[in-house]
């Protein structure tokens, strides 16, 4: 796989303007790899991303995944667990305690197993869309905003 990078000089930092396919970046993030090169590790601990990729040097410290990964994990695990519960309840006559013994561990393990890949996918999405500092420029306020009301 050959990657080409075009460099532009804009002051003290070098900005890379390579193609950033969204699907590839999310897939690399889901595999817990750097969304830029696909080689370096994305996490240094369970949910703590590395400051910069050890292979290509892409900075990761400024990502803002915040609450999106837990919301996605809750949605995915909730649908799977609820569907599984409803299907087993139709087929097998389990008591409430048996369902709790089955579905509580499945829910916890599923949520823990999905959290890191989903967070990596969100970081990959932010990198592909050049959000939160991944575009090479510092975030700045928009030019055409109305003046702030001093009375408010």
DOBALO-287661 format. One record per residue: residue number from 1; residue in three letters; x, y, z of N, C-alpha, C in turn. Coordinates in nm, 4 decimals, decimal comma. Layout:
PT; NUM; ALA; X; Y; Z; X; Y; Z; X; Y; Z
...
This chain:
PT; 1; UNK; 0,0854; -0,1173; 0,0000; 0,0000; 0,0000; 0,0000; 0,0898; 0,1235; 0,0000
PT; 2; UNK; 0,0769; 0,2045; -0,0996; 0,1598; 0,3228; -0,1133; 0,0787; 0,4460; -0,0787
PT; 3; UNK; 0,1371; 0,5297; 0,0056; 0,0695; 0,6521; 0,0459; 0,1564; 0,7700; 0,0055
PT; 4; UNK; 0,0946; 0,8705; -0,0505; 0,1685; 0,9907; -0,0868; 0,1181; 1,1057; -0,0013
PT; 5; UNK; 0,2111; 1,1876; 0,0405; 0,1778; 1,3022; 0,1237; 0,2286; 1,4281; 0,0551
PT; 6; UNK; 0,1468; 1,5295; 0,0540; 0,1852; 1,6586; 0,0005; 0,2040; 1,7521; 0,1189
PT; 7; UNK; 0,3165; 1,8196; 0,1253; 0,3430; 1,9086; 0,2366; 0,3273; 2,0529; 0,1925
PT; 8; UNK; 0,2664; 2,1318; 0,2804; 0,2542; 2,2756; 0,2580; 0,3201; 2,3450; 0,3750
PT; 9; UNK; 0,3965; 2,4447; 0,3474; 0,4587; 2,5240; 0,4533; 0,3664; 2,6383; 0,4893
PT; 10; UNK; 0,3191; 2,6381; 0,6125; 0,2348; 2,7476; 0,6598; 0,2855; 2,7910; 0,7957
PT; 11; UNK; 0,3969; 2,8519; 0,7983; 0,4519; 2,8963; 0,9252; 0,5432; 2,7902; 0,9845
PT; 12; UNK; 0,5471; 2,7815; 1,1189; 0,6425; 2,6932; 1,1832; 0,6091; 2,5444; 1,1696
PT; 13; UNK; 0,4845; 2,5080; 1,1472; 0,4453; 2,3675; 1,1415; 0,4231; 2,3234; 0,9976
PT; 14; UNK; 0,4448; 2,1950; 0,9708; 0,4185; 2,1377; 0,8405; 0,2798; 2,0750; 0,8438
PT; 15; UNK; 0,1971; 2,1072; 0,7456; 0,0610; 2,0555; 0,7392; 0,0538; 1,9546; 0,6252
PT; 16; UNK; 0,0030; 1,8362; 0,6526; -0,0136; 1,7336; 0,5513; -0,1545; 1,7440; 0,4940
PT; 17; UNK; -0,1652; 1,7445; 0,3627; -0,2954; 1,7569; 0,2977; -0,3238; 1,6302; 0,2176
PT; 18; UNK; -0,3096; 1,5141; 0,2792; -0,3353; 1,3887; 0,2109; -0,4851; 1,3590; 0,2088
PT; 19; UNK; -0,5210; 1,2659; 0,1235; -0,6588; 1,2201; 0,1144; -0,6935; 1,1453; 0,2431
PT; 20; UNK; -0,8114; 1,1705; 0,2975; -0,8540; 1,1073; 0,4219; -0,9883; 1,0384; 0,4021
PT; 21; UNK; -0,9887; 0,9169; 0,3451; -1,1158; 0,8452; 0,3272; -1,1788; 0,8127; 0,4627
PT; 22; UNK; -1,3034; 0,8461; 0,4783; -1,3716; 0,8302; 0,6064; -1,3843; 0,6842; 0,6459
PT; 23; UNK; -1,4260; 0,5993; 0,5535; -1,4442; 0,4577; 0,5850; -1,3155; 0,3916; 0,6302
PT; 24; UNK; -1,2063; 0,4181; 0,5590; -1,0769; 0,3603; 0,5957; -1,0309; 0,4107; 0,7317
PT; 25; UNK; -1,0516; 0,5374; 0,7587; -1,0091; 0,5950; 0,8862; -1,0882; 0,5359; 1,0025
PT; 26; UNK; -1,2195; 0,5202; 0,9845; -1,3014; 0,4602; 1,0902; -1,2610; 0,3143; 1,1101
PT; 27; UNK; -1,2386; 0,2405; 1,0021; -1,1987; 0,0997; 1,0127; -1,0669; 0,0861; 1,0875
PT; 28; UNK; -0,9709; 0,1706; 1,0566; -0,8434; 0,1666; 1,1285; -0,8625; 0,1999; 1,2756
PT; 29; UNK; -0,9492; 0,2965; 1,3048; -0,9784; 0,3289; 1,4443; -1,0453; 0,2138; 1,5165
PT; 30; UNK; -1,1390; 0,1452; 1,4497; -1,2056; 0,0297; 1,5103; -1,1068; -0,0819; 1,5413
PT; 31; UNK; -0,9997; -0,0908; 1,4636; -0,8950; -0,1901; 1,4885; -0,7905; -0,1390; 1,5872
PT; 32; UNK; -0,8162; -0,0210; 1,6455; -0,7269; 0,0419; 1,7444; -0,5897; 0,0716; 1,6858
PT; 33; UNK; -0,5897; 0,1179; 1,5620; -0,4681; 0,1581; 1,4924; -0,4774; 0,3046; 1,4552
PT; 34; UNK; -0,3652; 0,3640; 1,4268; -0,3601; 0,5048; 1,3862; -0,4442; 0,5237; 1,2604
PT; 35; UNK; -0,5360; 0,6218; 1,2585; -0,6189; 0,6410; 1,1392; -0,5410; 0,6923; 1,0188
PT; 36; UNK; -0,4229; 0,7463; 1,0404; -0,3449; 0,7991; 0,9292; -0,2643; 0,6905; 0,8596
PT; 37; UNK; -0,1849; 0,6142; 0,9364; -0,0965; 0,5150; 0,8743; -0,1475; 0,3720; 0,8880
PT; 38; UNK; -0,2304; 0,3444; 0,9866; -0,2811; 0,2096; 1,0068; -0,1829; 0,1157; 1,0723
PT; 39; UNK; -0,0678; 0,1652; 1,1123; 0,0363; 0,0804; 1,1695; 0,0522; 0,1013; 1,3203
PT; 40; UNK; 0,0570; 0,2252; 1,3646; 0,0827; 0,2556; 1,5051; -0,0372; 0,2269; 1,5937
PT; 41; UNK; -0,0101; 0,2016; 1,7196; -0,1170; 0,1777; 1,8165; -0,1891; 0,3086; 1,8464
PT; 42; UNK; -0,3200; 0,3007; 1,8688; -0,3999; 0,4195; 1,8973; -0,4134; 0,4435; 2,0474
PT; 43; UNK; -0,4068; 0,3375; 2,1279; -0,4278; 0,3505; 2,2721; -0,3039; 0,3054; 2,3487
PT; 44; UNK; -0,2710; 0,3793; 2,4570; -0,1627; 0,3359; 2,5445; -0,2159; 0,2632; 2,6670
PT; 45; UNK; -0,3416; 0,2817; 2,6994; -0,4102; 0,2025; 2,8009; -0,5522; 0,1788; 2,7506
PT; 46; UNK; -0,6410; 0,1305; 2,8367; -0,7729; 0,0863; 2,7889; -0,8451; 0,1935; 2,7082
PT; 47; UNK; -0,8606; 0,3136; 2,7611; -0,9304; 0,4201; 2,6883; -0,8460; 0,5457; 2,6715
PT; 48; UNK; -0,7184; 0,5417; 2,7040; -0,6310; 0,6580; 2,6935; -0,5531; 0,6514; 2,5628
PT; 49; UNK; -0,5834; 0,7411; 2,4670; -0,5097; 0,7397; 2,3403; -0,3653; 0,7864; 2,3590
PT; 50; UNK; -0,2808; 0,7442; 2,2681; -0,1421; 0,7894; 2,2692; -0,1389; 0,9383; 2,2358
PT; 51; UNK; -0,0323; 1,0056; 2,2773; -0,0187; 1,1469; 2,2432; 0,0120; 1,1661; 2,0951
PT; 52; UNK; 0,0932; 1,0757; 2,0394; 0,1268; 1,0811; 1,8971; 0,1566; 0,9393; 1,8503
PT; 53; UNK; 0,1300; 0,9129; 1,7238; 0,1549; 0,7811; 1,6659; 0,3049; 0,7534; 1,6646
PT; 54; UNK; 0,3434; 0,6330; 1,7049; 0,4851; 0,5984; 1,7101; 0,5432; 0,5724; 1,5714
PT; 55; UNK; 0,4597; 0,5529; 1,4704; 0,5081; 0,5237; 1,3355; 0,5135; 0,6490; 1,2492
PT; 56; UNK; 0,3998; 0,7197; 1,2373; 0,3945; 0,8356; 1,1466; 0,4035; 0,9693; 1,2194
PT; 57; UNK; 0,3878; 0,9720; 1,3523; 0,4004; 1,0947; 1,4280; 0,2745; 1,1800; 1,4352
PT; 58; UNK; 0,1616; 1,1310; 1,3830; 0,0359; 1,2071; 1,3884; -0,0046; 1,2287; 1,5339
PT; 59; UNK; -0,0329; 1,3532; 1,5684; -0,0717; 1,3854; 1,7061; -0,2160; 1,3442; 1,7309
PT; 60; UNK; -0,2400; 1,2792; 1,8448; -0,3737; 1,2328; 1,8811; -0,4250; 1,2968; 2,0095
PT; 61; UNK; -0,3411; 1,3757; 2,0753; -0,3759; 1,4274; 2,2082; -0,4936; 1,5243; 2,2061
PT; 62; UNK; -0,5265; 1,5836; 2,0924; -0,6303; 1,6868; 2,0893; -0,7670; 1,6345; 2,0457
PT; 63; UNK; -0,7838; 1,5021; 2,0387; -0,9144; 1,4483; 1,9989; -1,0198; 1,4824; 2,1042
PT; 64; UNK; -1,1459; 1,4828; 2,0635; -1,2567; 1,5109; 2,1540; -1,3663; 1,4073; 2,1313
PT; 65; UNK; -1,3410; 1,2822; 2,1711; -1,4419; 1,1775; 2,1549; -1,5561; 1,1985; 2,2541
PT; 66; UNK; -1,5252; 1,2449; 2,3748; -1,6218; 1,2787; 2,4792; -1,7268; 1,1701; 2,5008
PT; 67; UNK; -1,8543; 1,2021; 2,4812; -1,9625; 1,1110; 2,5177; -2,0145; 1,0259; 2,4026
PT; 68; UNK; -1,9707; 1,0469; 2,2811; -2,0248; 0,9704; 2,1691; -1,9963; 0,8206; 2,1801
PT; 69; UNK; -1,8746; 0,7757; 2,2133; -1,8527; 0,6308; 2,2230; -1,9445; 0,5599; 2,3239
PT; 70; UNK; -1,9637; 0,6123; 2,4463; -2,0575; 0,5430; 2,5352; -2,2007; 0,5398; 2,4819
PT; 71; UNK; -2,2457; 0,6464; 2,4182; -2,3804; 0,6456; 2,3608; -2,3933; 0,5384; 2,2528
PT; 72; UNK; -2,2936; 0,5277; 2,1665; -2,2976; 0,4261; 2,0627; -2,2937; 0,2855; 2,1217
PT; 73; UNK; -2,2094; 0,2651; 2,2222; -2,2001; 0,1332; 2,2857; -2,3315; 0,0974; 2,3538
PT; 74; UNK; -2,3926; 0,1913; 2,4233; -2,5211; 0,1654; 2,4883; -2,6261; 0,1279; 2,3840
PT; 75; UNK; -2,6283; 0,1980; 2,2730; -2,7256; 0,1689; 2,1682; -2,7039; 0,0297; 2,1089
PT; 76; UNK; -2,5799; -0,0029; 2,0762; -2,5496; -0,1333; 2,0154; -2,5783; -0,2470; 2,1129
PT; 77; UNK; -2,5219; -0,2386; 2,2325; -2,5394; -0,3459; 2,3300; -2,6849; -0,3565; 2,3729
PT; 78; UNK; -2,7511; -0,2452; 2,3904; -2,8910; -0,2476; 2,4294; -2,9779; -0,3190; 2,3283
PT; 79; UNK; -2,9573; -0,2912; 2,1998; -3,0368; -0,3583; 2,0968; -3,0066; -0,5078; 2,0919
PT; 80; UNK; -2,8789; -0,5439; 2,1018; -2,8433; -0,6859; 2,0969; -2,8971; -0,7621; 2,2174
PT; 81; UNK; -2,8802; -0,7055; 2,3359; -2,9248; -0,7734; 2,4579; -3,0773; -0,7815; 2,4621
PT; 82; UNK; -3,1444; -0,6757; 2,4285; -3,2905; -0,6785; 2,4303; -3,3453; -0,7778; 2,3286
PT; 83; UNK; -3,2874; -0,7798; 2,2084; -3,3292; -0,8773; 2,1081; -3,3014; -1,0198; 2,1522
PT; 84; UNK; -3,1840; -1,0425; 2,2112; -3,1508; -1,1758; 2,2614; -3,2420; -1,2191; 2,3740
PT; 85; UNK; -3,2706; -1,1279; 2,4644; -3,3621; -1,1584; 2,5744; -3,5001; -1,1944; 2,5212
PT; 86; UNK; -3,5504; -1,1172; 2,4286; -3,6851; -1,1418; 2,3766; -3,6920; -1,2740; 2,2998
PT; 87; UNK; -3,5869; -1,3071; 2,2247; -3,5872; -1,4334; 2,1506; -3,5799; -1,5534; 2,2459
PT; 88; UNK; -3,4930; -1,5472; 2,3461; -3,4848; -1,6601; 2,4392; -3,6104; -1,6707; 2,5236
PT; 89; UNK; -3,6738; -1,5600; 2,5540; -3,7962; -1,5638; 2,6331; -3,9101; -1,6291; 2,5545
PT; 90; UNK; -3,9088; -1,6141; 2,4226; -4,0116; -1,6791; 2,3403; -3,9887; -1,8298; 2,3291
PT; 91; UNK; -3,8629; -1,8718; 2,3260; -3,8298; -2,0123; 2,3016; -3,8184; -2,0922; 2,4314
PT; 92; UNK; -3,7486; -2,0390; 2,5296; -3,7213; -2,1115; 2,6541; -3,7933; -2,0458; 2,7709
PT; 93; UNK; -3,8603; -2,1226; 2,8536; -3,9328; -2,0652; 2,9685; -3,8404; -2,0427; 3,0892
PT; 94; UNK; -3,7501; -1,9453; 3,0802; -3,6597; -1,9150; 3,1919; -3,7302; -1,8290; 3,2954
PT; 95; UNK; -3,6864; -1,8417; 3,4201; -3,7355; -1,7521; 3,5250; -3,6623; -1,6184; 3,5139
PT; 96; UNK; -3,7097; -1,5214; 3,5893; -3,6466; -1,3889; 3,5868; -3,5020; -1,3969; 3,6329
PT; 97; UNK; -3,4751; -1,4783; 3,7345; -3,3381; -1,4896; 3,7858; -3,2453; -1,5543; 3,6844
PT; 98; UNK; -3,2953; -1,6475; 3,6078; -3,2122; -1,7097; 3,5039; -3,1792; -1,6080; 3,3939
PT; 99; UNK; -3,2778; -1,5283; 3,3575; -3,2507; -1,4233; 3,2585; -3,1478; -1,3238; 3,3119
PT; 100; UNK; -3,1609; -1,2861; 3,4384; -3,0624; -1,1943; 3,4977; -2,9237; -1,2569; 3,4992
PT; 101; UNK; -2,9156; -1,3843; 3,5310; -2,7861; -1,4525; 3,5354; -2,7211; -1,4593; 3,3971
PT; 102; UNK; -2,8024; -1,4605; 3,2935; -2,7485; -1,4660; 3,1574; -2,7192; -1,3263; 3,1031
PT; 103; UNK; -2,8157; -1,2361; 3,1100; -2,8080; -1,1113; 3,0347; -2,7307; -1,0002; 3,1039
PT; 104; UNK; -2,7196; -1,0010; 3,2347; -2,6365; -0,8993; 3,3015; -2,4892; -0,9179; 3,2661
PT; 105; UNK; -2,4321; -1,0406; 3,2773; -2,2917; -1,0554; 3,2337; -2,2710; -1,0296; 3,0844
PT; 106; UNK; -2,3672; -1,0707; 3,0012; -2,3544; -1,0451; 2,8580; -2,3515; -0,8946; 2,8313
PT; 107; UNK; -2,4341; -0,8201; 2,9021; -2,4384; -0,6745; 2,8855; -2,3065; -0,6113; 2,9289
PT; 108; UNK; -2,2567; -0,6496; 3,0460; -2,1316; -0,5917; 3,0959; -2,0131; -0,6263; 3,0067
PT; 109; UNK; -2,0010; -0,7528; 2,9702; -1,8887; -0,7939; 2,8848; -1,8977; -0,7313; 2,7459
PT; 110; UNK; -2,0189; -0,7224; 2,6918; -2,0358; -0,6598; 2,5610; -1,9988; -0,5126; 2,5620
PT; 111; UNK; -2,0395; -0,4422; 2,6675; -2,0068; -0,2996; 2,6774; -1,8564; -0,2788; 2,6926
PT; 112; UNK; -1,7929; -0,3600; 2,7755; -1,6478; -0,3464; 2,7932; -1,5712; -0,3842; 2,6665
PT; 113; UNK; -1,6192; -0,4853; 2,5955; -1,5508; -0,5282; 2,4738; -1,5639; -0,4262; 2,3610
PT; 114; UNK; -1,6742; -0,3537; 2,3558; -1,6970; -0,2591; 2,2466; -1,6426; -0,1189; 2,2721
PT; 115; UNK; -1,6173; -0,0842; 2,3971; -1,5843; 0,0551; 2,4284; -1,4573; 0,1029; 2,3574
PT; 116; UNK; -1,3487; 0,0282; 2,3633; -1,2243; 0,0735; 2,3012; -1,2338; 0,0799; 2,1484
PT; 117; UNK; -1,2851; -0,0235; 2,0800; -1,2954; -0,0103; 1,9344; -1,3882; 0,1035; 1,8898
PT; 118; UNK; -1,4981; 0,1243; 1,9606; -1,5894; 0,2324; 1,9222; -1,5230; 0,3684; 1,9431
PT; 119; UNK; -1,4491; 0,3842; 2,0528; -1,3783; 0,5109; 2,0736; -1,2724; 0,5314; 1,9656
PT; 120; UNK; -1,2034; 0,4247; 1,9266; -1,1074; 0,4344; 1,8170; -1,1736; 0,4741; 1,6868
PT; 121; UNK; -1,2930; 0,4194; 1,6604; -1,3664; 0,4569; 1,5397; -1,4074; 0,6025; 1,5402
PT; 122; UNK; -1,4459; 0,6537; 1,6565; -1,4829; 0,7955; 1,6676; -1,3602; 0,8840; 1,6451
PT; 123; UNK; -1,2459; 0,8439; 1,6998; -1,1224; 0,9206; 1,6764; -1,0865; 0,9169; 1,5281
PT; 124; UNK; -1,1034; 0,8005; 1,4636; -1,0785; 0,7898; 1,3198; -1,1715; 0,8792; 1,2389
PT; 125; UNK; -1,2980; 0,8865; 1,2797; -1,3934; 0,9753; 1,2124; -1,3523; 1,1211; 1,2283
PT; 126; UNK; -1,3130; 1,1604; 1,3481; -1,2690; 1,2986; 1,3702; -1,1448; 1,3295; 1,2880
PT; 127; UNK; -1,0526; 1,2344; 1,2774; -0,9316; 1,2566; 1,1985; -0,9681; 1,2736; 1,0507
PT; 128; UNK; -1,0576; 1,1877; 1,0001; -1,0943; 1,1936; 0,8580; -1,1656; 1,3237; 0,8233
PT; 129; UNK; -1,2460; 1,3755; 0,9145; -1,3202; 1,4988; 0,8897; -1,2447; 1,6239; 0,9332
PT; 130; UNK; -1,1193; 1,6062; 0,9775; -1,0323; 1,7167; 1,0211; -1,0958; 1,7983; 1,1339
PT; 131; UNK; -1,1554; 1,7288; 1,2284; -1,2214; 1,7955; 1,3412; -1,1252; 1,8101; 1,4590
PT; 132; UNK; -1,1457; 1,9102; 1,5408; -1,0781; 1,9285; 1,6702; -0,9262; 1,9264; 1,6601
PT; 133; UNK; -0,8704; 1,9987; 1,5673; -0,7258; 2,0106; 1,5572; -0,6612; 1,9110; 1,4638
PT; 134; UNK; -0,7334; 1,8140; 1,4092; -0,6749; 1,7175; 1,3172; -0,6547; 1,7765; 1,1781
PT; 135; UNK; -0,7009; 1,8971; 1,1545; -0,6846; 1,9592; 1,0237; -0,5549; 2,0356; 1,0082
PT; 136; UNK; -0,4780; 2,0485; 1,1137; -0,3505; 2,1167; 1,1063; -0,3544; 2,2619; 1,1494
PT; 137; UNK; -0,4716; 2,3167; 1,1697; -0,4812; 2,4550; 1,2147; -0,5474; 2,4568; 1,3518
PT; 138; UNK; -0,5182; 2,5590; 1,4253; -0,5782; 2,5747; 1,5571; -0,7220; 2,6209; 1,5423
PT; 139; UNK; -0,8128; 2,5701; 1,6258; -0,9512; 2,6160; 1,6157; -0,9626; 2,7645; 1,6483
PT; 140; UNK; -1,0385; 2,8340; 1,5667; -1,0564; 2,9781; 1,5859; -1,2038; 3,0107; 1,5667
PT; 141; UNK; -1,2498; 3,1197; 1,6259; -1,3904; 3,1560; 1,6059; -1,4167; 3,1936; 1,4604
PT; 142; UNK; -1,5386; 3,1749; 1,4192; -1,5792; 3,2105; 1,2827; -1,5720; 3,3616; 1,2653
PT; 143; UNK; -1,5461; 3,4035; 1,1429; -1,5302; 3,5457; 1,1132; -1,6610; 3,6232; 1,1192
PT; 144; UNK; -1,7705; 3,5672; 1,0703; -1,8921; 3,6441; 1,0541; -1,9886; 3,6358; 1,1714
PT; 145; UNK; -1,9439; 3,6071; 1,2892; -2,0350; 3,5973; 1,4026; -2,0822; 3,7355; 1,4463
PT; 146; UNK; -2,2064; 3,7462; 1,4897; -2,2558; 3,8753; 1,5361; -2,1861; 3,9122; 1,6667
PT; 147; UNK; -2,1781; 4,0427; 1,6960; -2,1157; 4,0848; 1,8224; -2,1985; 4,0376; 1,9414
PT; 148; UNK; -2,1303; 4,0123; 2,0487; -2,1962; 3,9655; 2,1690; -2,2742; 4,0791; 2,2338
PT; 149; UNK; -2,3948; 4,0487; 2,2802; -2,4796; 4,1486; 2,3431; -2,4264; 4,1755; 2,4834
PT; 150; UNK; -2,3932; 4,2978; 2,5129; -2,3355; 4,3351; 2,6417; -2,4393; 4,3321; 2,7543
PT; 151; UNK; -2,5687; 4,3431; 2,7213; -2,6724; 4,3421; 2,8236; -2,7023; 4,2041; 2,8776
PT; 152; UNK; -2,6725; 4,0996; 2,8027; -2,7098; 3,9644; 2,8422; -2,6177; 3,9050; 2,9447
